[in-house]
Amino acid sequence: MLQKHLLLTRIFILVLLSTLLLSCGKKKKKDAQYVIAFSQCVGSDLWRRTMLEEMKMELSLHPDAKLIYRDANNSSERQVSQVKEMLDKGIDILIISPNEANPLTPIVEQAYNKGIPVIIIDRKISSSSYTAYVGADNYQIGKMAGEYVGSLLAGKGNIIEIMGLPGSSPAIERQKGFSKGLERFKGIRISAQIYGDWLKPNSEKQLLKFKEALPYTDLIFAHNDQMASGAKEVLHQLGLTKRIKIIGIDALPGAGGGLQMIDSKVINASMLYPTGGKEAISTAFKILNKTSFDKENILPSLVIDSSNVQLMKMQWNKFSSQQQDIERQQTLLEEQRSLFDNQQFILNIIVIALVLSFVFGGLAFFSLQENRKINKKLEANNVEILNQRNQLIEMSEKAKTATEAKLNFFTNISHEFRTPLTLILSPLEDLIKNEKINALAGQNLKLIHKNVFRLLRLINQLIEYRKIELDKMRIKASANNLVDFINEILESFQHSAKKRNIDLRLISTEKDIVIWFDANMLDKVIFNLLSNALKFTTANGTIHLTIKRQDRFITIEVKDNGTGMEPEEVNHIFEHFYQAESNSARGSGLGLSLSKELMKLQHGDLVVESKKWYGTTFTIKLLMGEDHFSAKEKSVQPLLKEELHENARIYTTDLEERKEQKNSDALRQLKEQSILIIEDNSDLLYYLGEKFDDEYEIFIANTGESGITSAYEQVPDLIICDVVLPDLSGRQISEKLKSDVRTSHIPIILLTAQDSLEQQINGIESMADAYIIKPFNYNYLLANVRNLLKNRLLLKSHYTSDISSIAKQPISKSLDKKFINDFSGLVEQNLGNENFSVEQISKTLGVSRVQLYRKIKALLDCSVNDYILNRRLKKARYLLTNERYSIAEITYMVGFSSPNYFSTVFKSKYGIKPSEFKRNQTTNT
């Protein structure tokens, strides 16, 4: 039955799709068959408008084509950006009128190499990577103008020539052609040549500088009509308009164009300079339709003066009128097509509605038949689900029992840990007191002592946490002076606070505040809070304990101005085993959770307020009086200060800072290789630093960010990094350093307690070179360090055996290869620059001078200056062998300041002077 259902559904989908295809078929005809992009940049506003109008006229014959137009307004950079934008839109052909040849050549070649046809208008690029060229011959137009002027002046007269932009190809070609056209008219002389930069204001300004020569001038020839118009303005100011003739180039139609100037007697004549818009579109469709076309399309020109200007204007007006008629007809056709499409769409909707009615009717009938069968299956499934639920409940009870058994076993084992820890701690303290042994291994003994107490604290917290879970924690409350009790606790922490100049004090308006509480529970709460406050408060900070009376409560505020917490951390801070990711000092995640539970057992509370970078305030709330304690919860035993101080040791020992043993810089021996160690555990950080200090120069960092900064600044030979850090993970650090050209060559060893196979694979995938699991053997770590550094030296010697062929060597990492290619290419480009410096290389490659030196030393085993000198000498040797330059010429070609210095350096390298070397090569040949 299900198969029948699916069959009906498929039939419905096929009918629906076919109907939708019919509905959309007509609309697809409206989509553009071709997308033509046109980028315009050069010429006057009128010239650009005329070219665009001619294109639109020709495009009106192809309604299925779409034109994308961009005007860069004489800016090469803007034109390159606009062409890139058009290429991203998926065009079929590119028509471009380039502003300048060289800047536009790369982007035109990029389009051409992508398989997009390119038509160049008016100006060519610096390569042959284009499909077709459309434009006039400026040389022939200039020659035509010269011949016309010679005939107009009857072979005699003085001419002033107003040229375009200096150095531009149209200006140069038009001037050459004009001179060629005047060659046979010996009586005509060009009395002055000025540059008007193609602009009317500039031509007026430059022509006024020659106003003394204008009375003796018979004709002014301007390279375009705009500058010719400017010449007319100057002659009008000087009253010389009647006798001096003016000739221009362009003869554009429309208001302000050359045709209008000739008709209104502003200028006498103009050489027609066709825009090529119509021809470009015509050529584009030949290319798109794959019909034959000419690659070079040189447009013809003619002289327009008073004899034929009216005819030209009439032709242009006729073209414009025909274009308007075509546009009106296209509008009418579009309206008719839209009406037809709407009617077709309504018809399709009706058909679809009928099909849907038929299909849904059939599905409804089929569903009624299948409904009874489905209900029977559902009843059977419900019975099966109930059976499975009962099985899950039974399995859950078994799992709970098994979990409880595991926790009990773990708790019992934790109890058993206390005995060996005691047997470790007592002999250890005896060894620390022994002066001889302390002198030999004092630091290591203290490190062991500190971590024994840390392990003891974790075990105590775990046991107390399990007691609370099993409801076996018993309260023994008694009346005690709260002020004296807290002062006793503060004394144990004052030593650690003074070492870091932290202001630790108790603030109370009363000297005696007697209140009922369980001293053995409350001391653990305050120990935890003070220990955390000291961990997260920087040197010269403050930690204040304030006792206040509030309604029925006595409150103890533990306030610090340390790093504080984010709101998300505050919300989870009392959860079991929660550890804030942003904190560098990580604990077990039990201390605050246990403190909260201990306060609830005493019918009090523990709350927190915190703001990131402004500090944290924990508030202990204790009920006044004794009525809230039952008789079993009260005790008459006095508070033992000795026991209080002994318990404090478990929390204060962890706060003791390691004393760094620093050797005098004057006596310290510099090592050849260096290691950066990134580890947030200060004990492990300094332990590894001391162990490796005998063989290597050591740099240390306790956060990911500071480690990355140190790697960039120091560029060590190897990095040892912990995976779990407070800000960035070791994997993130490895990926960042390996993807940065400044540090990509540095081997990285990751240390971690995450020992699953998947975690090890993730570590290696982060581009780390080794992944070592904690706890690790130091000798194993040392062997890995030595092996990686040795392999790095072997790799370096492999691809630096011949510096001259460095670009061809198989460098192991793509980033290192790119860096060496960029470096060697930059040096090759500047071998002839005697002022080429390391600072220029650093700036171009985007690295500091120190990073550049260390990177090149690590990869090429030579200094930057040695590399540059060696490349210069090798190129000089090549030139001496294969080229016919003099010694002096080669000296400056390879960047030496003088031939004498070059000869000295060449001889020190090859044992022979350059002149002798060249003579030997010639003789051998």
N, C-alpha and C positions, 0 to 999 in steps of 0.2 A: 504493500500500500504506500509505503514511504517513497518507493521508486516512482509510482504513478503521480504522487504529489510533486516530486521533483520534475517529472516530465512536463506536467501542466505549467509549472513555474517557468521552465525553460522556454516553452512555447510562448508564454506571455511576454517574457523578456525579449525574444526574437521579434515578435510583432511590434512591441513598443519601440525597439531600436530602429526597425525599418521605417516606422512612422516618423520618428524623430529625424532620421536621415533625410526623408522626403521634405520635412519641415525646414531643415537647415540647408538643403541643397542649393536653393536659390540665394541664400544669404552668402554662401561661400563665394559666389560670383562677384560679390561686392568687394571682397578682400583684394588688396593690391597684388597683381601678379609679380611685379618687380618693385624693389625699393631702391631708388637712386639717391645717393648722397652728394651734395654739392657744397664744397668749402671755398669761400671767396675771401680774398684778403686785399689785393692790390687795386690801384686805380682810384679815380675820384668817385664821389657818391653817385653822380649821374652815370658814369661809365658802368659802375656795378649794378645800378638799377636797370640800365638798358640791357646788360647781359642777362639779368634775371628775367626780364620781360620777354626777351627772345626765347629763353628756355621754356617759359610757361606757354608761349605761343606754340612751340613745337610739341610740348607735352599735352596740349589740349587735343592732339590727334591720337593720344594714347591714354584714354581714361582709366585703364587698368594699372597705371604706374603711379607710384607715390614718390614725391620729392621731399627729401629732408635738407633744409637749407641752413647754413651757418655763415655768418659774416665775422671775420676776425679783426676787421678794422685796422689793417696794416701792422698787426702784431704777430710775429712768427710763433712765439710761445703760445699765444692764445689759439692760433690755428692748429698747432700740434695737439693741444689738449682737446680741441673740438673734434679733430679727426679721430682721436682715440675713442671719444664718446660715441661717434657715429659707427665706428667699427664694432663696438660692443653691442649695438642694436641689431646686428645681423643684416647688413645691407648687401645688395646684389652687385652694385658697381659704384665706384668712387670717382667723382669729377672734382678736380682741385685746380684752383688758380693760385699757385704758391707765391708767398710774399718774397721769400729768399730761397735760393737753390740749396745751399748746404744744410741749414737747419731743418728743412722739410724733407730732405732725402731719406733719412732713416724711417720716418713714419710711412712714407709712400712705399718704400721697399718692404716694410712689414706687411702692409695691405696686399701688395703684389705677391709676396711669398706665401700668403695665406690662400691664394687662389682667387682673390677679388680683383676683377679688371679695374685698371686705373687710367683715366683720361686726364692729361695735363693740358691746361688752357693757358695761352699767352706766354708763360715762362717755363722753361724746362728745369729739371732737377739735375743733380750732379752724377747721375748714373742712368743706365738704360733700362732700369727695372720699372717700366710702365708699359701699358698696352697701346696707347695711341696719344698723339700730340695734335692739338688744334690751336692754331695761332697765325698771326700775320708775320711777315718777314720785315723786321724793323729796318734792316739795311736797304731793302728794295724800296720801302716807303720813303726813307731819307733820300735815296737816289732819285726817286720820282719827284720829290719836292725840289731837289737841286735843279733838275732839268726844267721843271715848270718855272722856277724863279728865273733861271737864265733866259728863258724865252720871254717871260713877262717883262724883264728889264732890258730886253733887246741886246743882251750881252755886255751891258755896262752898268756900273753902279756899286754903291757901298752897302754892305749887309751887316746887321747885328744879329747874332744867333743866340737865342735863349734856350739853354739845354736843361735836361732834367736833373735827377739826383746824381751827384758825382760818384762814379764807380759802378752805377747800375748798368746792366747789360742793354736795356732799351736805349738809354741815353748815348752810350758808346756807339752802338750800331747805327742809330739814326744820324749821329754826327759824321761817322765814316761814310755812310751812304750819301749824305748831303754834299760832302766834299767831293765825292766821286762824280756826282751829277753836275757839279760846277766846273769840272776840269776843262771841258772844251770851251768854256766862256772865259777867256783870258782877261776880259775887261771888267770882270766882277771880282770884288775883293771883300773878304770877311774882315771888317774893321774891328770887331770885338766879339768875344764869346763869354757869356755869363751863365751862371747856374741859378735856376729858379726853383729847383727841388720839386718840380711838378705842381707847385702851388702858386696861386694868383698873387697873394700878398708878398711872397718872397720875390717873385719876378718884378713887381713894381719897385720894391726896395732896391734890388740890384740894378735895375735899369736907370733909376734916378742918379746912380753914381756916375753914369756916362751921359748925363744930359748935355754936356758941352759937345759931344760927338753927334748928337741926334740931328742937328740942323744939316749935317753933311751926309746923313743916312737916307738911302732910297727905299730900303725894305727891312722889315724885322721878321725873322723866321723863328717861331717858337715850337718846341717839341710837343706841345699839346695845346688845345684850344683855351684851357684855363689860363695858362701863362700868356697866350696871345691876347686874351681879354684884359689881363693886367697891363700889357704893353699899350693897349688902346687907352686905358685910363691915364697912363703917364703922358702919352701924346696929347690927350685932351687937356690935361693940366698945363702943358707947355705950348698949346696952340699949334701943334704940328700935325694935326690929324689929316689934313687934305693932301699933303704931298708924299707922305710915307705910307707904303703899303704894308699889310700885316698878313702873314701866312701861318696857319697852325696845322695841327694833326689831331684827328679823332673823328670830326664831323658827326657827332652824336645827335640823334633826334631828340625832340622834346624841349621843354622849357629850360633855357640856359645852356642848351647844347650847341654844337658847332654849326648845325644847319640853321638854327635861328640866328646865330651871330652873322653868318654870311648873308642871310636874307635881310637882316636889319643893318647891313653895312658896317657892323662892328669890326669884322675882319674881311679880307678880300677873298681868301680861299682857304681850304683845309684838305688835307690828305685823309681819305676815309681809312680809319683803323677799325676793322670789324672786330666785334667783341667775341665772336665765335660761339655764342650761346646756342643758337639754332644748330650749328654744325656739331657741337659737342653732344647734344641730345640725339641728333640723327645718328652719329657714330656709336653712341651708347646702345641704341636699339639694334644696330647691326651686330654689335658684339654679343648682346644678350640673346639675339635670335640666331646667332652662329652663322651669319652670312658674311661674305667677303667685305673687308674694309682696309683702308690704308693706315699704316702706323703713323706716318707723317702727313698731316693735313695742313698745308700752307694756304692761308686765305688770300684771295686777290684784293687789290685796292684800286682806287681811282681818285682823280682830282675833282673836288667839288668847288665850283665858284658860282658867280651870278648866272652863268649860262645854263647850269643844270640843277641848281639848288631847289627850284620850284618842283621839278620832276621828282627829286629825291623825297621832298616833304610830302608830296602827294602819294608816293608809294608807301611811305611809312604810315600816313593817316589811313590808307586803305587797309594795310595790314592790321592796324589797331582796331578798325571797324570790324573786320572779319573775325578778329579774336573775340570781340565782345559778342558777336552773333553766335560764335561757337560756344562761348560760356553760357549764354542764355539757353541755347538748345540743350546743353548738358544738364542745366538746372531742371528743365522741363522733363528730360528723360529720367533724371534721378527721382523726381516727384512721382512719375508714373511707376517706376520700379518699386518705390516705397509702398505705393498703394497696392500694387500687385502682391508684394511680399506679405502685407498685412492680411489681405484676403486669403492668401495661401496658408498663412499661419492659423487663421480662424478655422479654415477647413480641416487642417491637420488636428487641431484641438478637438473638433467634433469627432473625427475618426478615432482618435485616441480614447475619447470618452466612451464611445461605443465598444471598442475593444476591451477597455477596463471593465465595463458592465458585464460583458460576456464572460471574461476570465474570472472575475470575482464571484459571479453567480455559480460558475462551475466549481470554484474552490469552496464556496459555502456549502454546496450540496455534498461535495466530497468530505468536508470536515464533519458534517453531521453523521455521516456513516462511520467515520473513524473515531468519533468522540467516545463511544461506548467502549471500544477496544482500549483506548488510551486510559480511561478511568480504571479499567480492570488492571492494567499494568501498573498504574500509580498505587493502587491498593497493595499490590504485591511488593512494590518498592518500599512503601511505608513500613511494612512488616520487616523487610530486610534492614532498613535504616534503624528501626528500634532495636533490633538485635545487635547491630554494629555499635549503637550508642551504649548499650549495656556492657558490651565487650570493652569499649573505650574507658568507661567508668571503672571497670575492674582493673584494666591495665594502668590507669592513672593512680589508683590506690596502691598498686604494687610498686609503681615508679616512685610514689611519695615515700613509701616505706623504705625503698632502697636508697633514696636520696637522704632520708633521715639517718639511715644506718651509716652512710658515707660521712655525713657531717659529724655524727657522734664519733666515728673512728678518727676523723681529722682533729676533732677537739681533744680526744684522748691522746693522740700523737703529739698535739701541741703541748699538753701537760707534760708529756715525756721529754719534750725538748728542753724544758727548764733545767732538768738535772745535768745534761751535758753542757748546757750554756753556763751553768754555775761552775762546773768543773773546768770550763775554759776561762771564765772570767777571773776566778780567784788566782790561779797560777799566773795569768796574764798580768794582773795588777802587781804581783810579786816581781815579775820580770821588769815591769816599767820602773819599779822602785830601785832596781839594781842599776847603779850608775854605769858600770862597765858595759852591761848589755844594752842599756839605754843609749849609750854613746855610739854603739855599732848599728843598732836597728831601731832607734827611738821612733822615727817617723812611721815605720811599718807597724810597730807594736801599737802605737796610738791609733792608726788606721783600723787595725783589727779590733781594738778596744771600743772604738766609736761604733763600729758596725755590729759588734756583739750586743751593745745596748740598744741599737736600732732594731735588731732582730728580737730582742727580749720585749721591747715595747709592742711590736707587731703581734707577738704571741699573746701577751697580756690582753691587748685589745680584742683579739679574736676570741679568747676564752670568755672575757666579760660579755662580749656580744652574744655568744652562744648561751650564756647564763640568762641573759635578758630574754632571748628567744624561748628558752625552756622554762621561763618564770621561776628560776632558781636564785636570782639575785635578791638578797635580803637587805633591807634598809636598817641601819643602826644609827638613828638620829640622836643627837645630844645637843644641849645648849652650849654654844661657844661664842667667844668674842670674834665677830666677823672681821673687824679691822686688824686685830692681831694675827688672825689666821691668814689673811691675804698678805700682810707684811712679811710673814715667815716665808710664804711662797715667793714673793718678789725678791727676797735676798738671794735665792738660788739662781735667779735670772739676771741679777744686776751685773755680774761679771761679763756675761756675753753682751749685754747692752752697752756697757762702758767701752768695750773693745771697738765698737762701731759708733761711739758717741751718740747713742740713742737715749733720749730722755724718757726713762721708765720710772713712773711714780704712781703713788696712790693718792687720790683726792677724796677727802671726806670731811664733812663739817663736824662730825662727832668722833670722839676718840674711842668710845665704847658703844658697840652695837651688838647686843646679845640676841642671838637668834638660833632657832633649832634647825640643824641640817646634818646630813651624813658627811662627815669630814673626808672619809675615804672615797666617796663619790664626787664631792664638790672639788676636791683637790685635782682629780683627774680632768674635770671639765676646765678648770682654770689653767692647769698645765697645758692642755691642748690648745686653748685660746692664746696663751702667751707664746707658746712655741710657734704657732702659725703667724702671729703678729710679728715676731722677730724675723721669721723667714721672709716675709713679704714687705718689710719696712727697710728702706735704704738707709745708708749711713747718714748720721746727723738728723734722723727723723724723731718722731715722738710716739710713745705708747702710754696712754693714761688710763688708769683704772679709777672709776668714779662710783662711789656708793651713795645712793639716794633713797629716800622714802617716798613711795608713790601709792596712795590709797592703802590697800592691805598688803602691799608688796615691799620688799627691800630689793632694789635693783643694783646690779654690778655691771657697769658699762666698761667693756674693754675696747678702747678706741685707738686706732693707729692712723697715720697719714701715709700708708704704704701704697702699693700699686692698685688696690681695689679690685672689684669684679664687675663684669658685664651683667645686665639684668638676667640673661639666660642662665648664667652661672649661679646667681643668687637663688633662682627658682629651684635649682637641683642640689644645692650645697649640702643639705642634710640627708640626701639619699644614700643608701648603702653602696659602698664601693665607687661612688662618683668622684672623678678627678677632673678638674678644670683643665681644658686643653691649653689655655693661654698662660698658665702659670708654670714658671720654670722649676719651682720647688715642688716636686710631686710627692704625695704621701701614699698611704695604703687605701685611702678612701673610706676608712672606718672611724677616724678620730672624731670628726664633727657629728657623724651619725650616732656614734656611741655617746657623745656628750649630750645630744638631744634626748636620747632614751634615759640617760642617768638623771637628767633634770625632771623628766616626766615621772620617774619613780619617786622623786622627792616632792611630788605635787607642785613642781615649779615649771619653768619653761626657759627655752633658749631661742632668741630671735636674732635676726641679722639685718643690717642696713649697709649698703655699699654702693659706691660710685667709682667707675673706672678712673684711675689716676688721682683720686681724691681721698682714698682711704676706706676703711671698713670699721663698723661698730657692731660688736656682739653684745647683747644684753641678756644677763642672767636674771631671772625673776624667782625670788624665794618668798613664800608666804610667811607672814609674821605670826607669832604664837606657836602653839604646839597641838592644837585641837585637830589639825588635819592629819596627824600621825596617830596610828593605833598603838595600843600598849605593846604589841609585839615589835613595832617599828622603832621603839625608843630604847636607848641604851644609857647606862650611867658611866661607861668607861671614859676616862679622860683622854684628851687629844695628845698623842705622842709626837713631839717635834722631831725626834730622831727618825721616826718612820716617815714623817713628811719629807724630810731632807733626802732620805734614801730613795723615796719614790720620785723626787724631783730629778735625781741623777739620770733616770731613764729618759727624761725629756730634754735636759740641758746638754747632755753629752753630744747629742746630734747637732747642737748649735755651734759647737766649737769649730773655729776656722783653722784650717791647716796653715802652718807656718811655711812660707816659701823660702827655700834656700837659694839665695841669689849669689852667684859668683861675681867677682869684680870684673867689669868690662875690660879692664886693662890686662887681666890675667886670662880672660876667656879666649879659648882657641876657636877660630871660625871653622865651621865644618863645610865640606864641599857640597853636601846635599841637605835639603830641608824638608820638614814634615809639618803639616798643619793638622792639629787634633781638634775636632769639634765634638764636645761632650757636655751635657748639662749637669752631670753628677761631678761635683768639684773634686771629690776624693779620687774617682777614677781618672778624671782629667789630669790632675797633678801627678798621680801615680804613673800613668803612661808617659807624661812629659818627662819625669825623672828617669824612667827606664830607657827611653830613646835618646835622652840628652847626651849620652856617652858617644854616640855615633853620628847624630844628626843635629842640625840647627832646628829648634822647636819653636813653633808658633801655636798659641792656644786660643780657643773661643768657646763660650758656653751657650751661645744661641746660634740659630741658623743664619740670621741676618748678619751678625758680626762675623760668622765664619765665611760667608760669601764675600763680604767686604775685605776680610783679611786675605782671601784667595786672590782677589783682584789686585790688592796692593802688594802682597809679598810674592805671588806666583811661586808657590812651593813646588818641590819635586814630587810630592805625594800627599794625599789627604786621607786621614782616618776620621770617619764620621759615624756618630750614633744614629740609628734610624728614628728613634722617638725623641724629638726635641720639642721645646715649648711653643715655638712659633712655626717653623717649617720642618717637615719630615726629612730624613736623610735621603729618601728617594727624590723628593723635590729638589733638594740641594744638588744631588748628582745630575739630574736632568738639566738643571739650569746651568751648572758649570760646564757640562759636556757639550751644551749647545751654544756656548759663548766662545768666540774665536780666541779670547784672551786666555782661557783656562781649559780648552777642550783637550789639550794634550796631557793633562795631569791625571795619573792613575788614582782611583778612589776605592778605598776599602770601607764597607759598611759593617758596623757592629750592631748586633741586635739580640734581644731575647726572644724575638718572634721566630720560632724554629720550624714552623710547618713548611712542607715542600712548596705549597702555593706561595707563601710569603717569601721564600728564598728565590723562587722564579721571578716574582715581582721585583725583588731587589736587583737581580741581574738584568732584567728588562729595563731598569732605570739607567742603564749604561754604566753601572758600577763595574769595577774590574774584579772585585772579590767580595764575598758575603760571609762573614764569620759570626757564629752564634755564641752568645754569652751563656754560661761562663766559658771563657776561652783560655787556652794555655798561652802564656806570653811568648814562649819560644816558637810556637806555631804562628802567632801573629808576626813576630820578627822575621821568620822565614818567608812569609808572604810579602812583607815589605821589601826585603832584600831581592826576592825573585822579581817583583814588579819593576823595581828600579833597574835591575840588571837587564830585563827585557827591553825596557825603555832605551837603555844605552845601546843594546844590540840593534834595535830598530833605527835609532839615530845614525849609527855608523853605516847601516845598510843603505839609507837613501841620502847620505851626505858624503859618500865616497868621492863624488865628483860634483862640486857645487854648480858647475856650468850646465849640467843637465838636470837640475833639480826639478824642473817642471815635468820631466818625463818619469820621475821615480814613483813607485807605487806606495804612496803615503797611506797609512792605514785608515785614517778617518777623513771623511769628506771635508769637514770644517778645517782641519789642518791643511789639507791639500788646497782648499780655496784660499786660505790665508797665504800660503807659500806662493801660489800662482799670482795673487794680487801683489804681493811684495816683490817678486821677481819681475813681474810685468812693469810695475812702477819704476823699478831701478833701470830696466832696459830703456824705458821711454826717456829717462833723464841722464843717460850716460854722458851726453855732451854738455850737460849743465854743470859747470865747475862750482856753482854756488849751491848745488843740491845737498841737502842736509838731513840729518836724522829727524829733526823737528818737522820737516815737510812730510816725511814718510809717516810719522806718528799721527799728524793731523789728518792726512789723506786716509789712512787705514782706520782711524777712530780709536786708537789706543794711546796710552801714555808712553813716554820715553822709556821708563823703567820696564813696563810690560812688554814693549817692543824688544828691548835688549834681551829680556829673559826668555821670551817666546822664541826668538831667533836662535838664542844659545841652546834652548832645549831641543829645537827641531833640526838645526843645521850645525850645531857645535862650532859656531864661529861668531864673531861680533858683526854688527851691521856694517861698520866701516870696512872691515876685512872683506866682506862679501862684495861691497860696491867696488873696492880697489881691484879685487880679483876679476870681476866682470869687465871692468875697464881695460885691464891688461889683456884679457882674452880677446876682446873686440879689437884692440889695437893690433894684436898678433894676426888676427884674421884679415884686417885691412892691409897690413904690411905684406901678407902672403898673396891676397887675391885682388887688390885694387892698386891703382896707379896714383895714389895721393902722395904728397911730400910728407916728410917727417913732421914738419910744422903743422900741416893741415890735419894730420891724424892726431897730433897732440891736442888740438882744440876740439876735434870731433869726439874724443873719448873723455873730455872734461878735465884735462890737466891745465894748470895755469901757465906753464912755460915749457918749451922743448927741453931745456936742461933738466928740469925736475922730472919730466917724463922719461928722459933717457936714463936718469939715475934709478928711478923706480923699476923700469923695465929690465935693466941690467941686474938689479938685486933679485928679481924674480926668475929670470931666464938665463942669467950668467953671460949675457951678450948685449951689446948696445943695439938700439933699433936700426941704425944705419947698416951695421954689419949683418944683422939678421935679414934685412931686406935684400942686401947684396947677395947673401948666400942663397936666398930663395930664387933670385933672378938667375944666378949661375946654374942652379940645379934645374931650372926650367929650360 
